[in-house]
Amino acid sequence: MPIVVNLDIMMARRKMSLNELSQRVDLTLANLSILKTGKAKAIRFSTLEAICKALECQPADILEYINEKESE
């Protein structure tokens, strides 16, 4: 998939655990884990906003577009 989720990188930079982020954004560990592993098919803007607020970052810090044709 050409959209890569870098949630784990931002969490590591902020030294925040999945449990702590889950509590701050009021999402289940299961849903955050799906997002963190890149298995999510979509994300709500309200969820993205809450994550960015908790991690003090921008959406582009979490979501990255990779052009598959250029990476070949």
C-alpha positions as CSV (number, residue, x, y, z in Angstrom):
1,M,0.0,0.0,0.0
2,P,1.4,3.4,-0.9
3,I,0.4,5.1,2.4
4,V,2.7,4.2,5.2
5,V,1.8,4.8,8.9
6,N,4.7,6.0,11.0
7,L,2.8,6.0,14.3
8,D,5.4,3.8,15.9
9,I,8.2,6.2,15.0
10,M,6.4,9.2,16.4
11,M,5.6,7.3,19.6
12,A,9.2,6.3,20.0
13,R,10.3,9.9,19.5
14,R,7.9,11.1,22.2
15,K,8.7,8.1,24.4
16,M,5.1,7.2,24.6
17,S,3.7,3.7,25.0
18,L,0.7,2.4,23.2
19,N,-1.2,2.2,26.5
20,E,-0.5,5.8,27.3
21,L,-1.5,7.0,23.8
22,S,-4.6,4.8,24.0
23,Q,-5.7,6.6,27.2
24,R,-4.9,10.1,25.8
25,V,-6.9,9.7,22.6
26,D,-9.6,7.5,24.0
27,L,-9.2,4.6,21.6
28,T,-8.9,0.9,22.3
29,L,-5.5,-0.7,22.2
30,A,-6.8,-3.0,19.4
31,N,-7.7,-0.1,17.2
32,L,-4.4,1.7,17.8
33,S,-2.5,-1.5,17.2
34,I,-4.2,-2.0,13.8
35,L,-3.2,1.6,12.9
36,K,0.3,1.2,14.2
37,T,1.0,-1.9,12.2
38,G,-0.3,-0.4,9.0
39,K,-3.3,-2.8,8.7
40,A,-5.9,0.0,8.9
41,K,-7.9,0.7,5.8
42,A,-9.0,4.2,6.9
43,I,-8.6,6.8,9.7
44,R,-11.1,9.4,10.8
45,F,-9.9,13.0,10.8
46,S,-11.0,13.2,14.5
47,T,-8.8,10.3,15.4
48,L,-5.9,11.7,13.4
49,E,-6.4,15.1,15.2
50,A,-6.4,13.4,18.6
51,I,-3.2,11.5,17.8
52,C,-1.5,14.6,16.5
53,K,-2.5,16.5,19.6
54,A,-1.3,13.8,22.0
55,L,2.0,13.4,20.1
56,E,2.4,17.1,19.4
57,C,3.0,16.5,15.7
58,Q,1.6,17.1,12.2
59,P,-0.4,14.5,10.2
60,A,2.5,14.3,7.8
61,D,4.7,13.0,10.6
62,I,2.3,10.0,10.9
63,L,1.2,9.4,7.4
64,E,3.6,9.1,4.4
65,Y,2.9,8.6,0.7
66,I,5.3,6.2,-1.0
67,N,5.1,6.1,-4.8
68,E,5.3,2.4,-5.6
69,K,6.6,3.0,-9.2
70,E,9.5,5.1,-7.9
71,S,10.5,2.6,-5.3
72,E,10.8,-0.3,-7.8
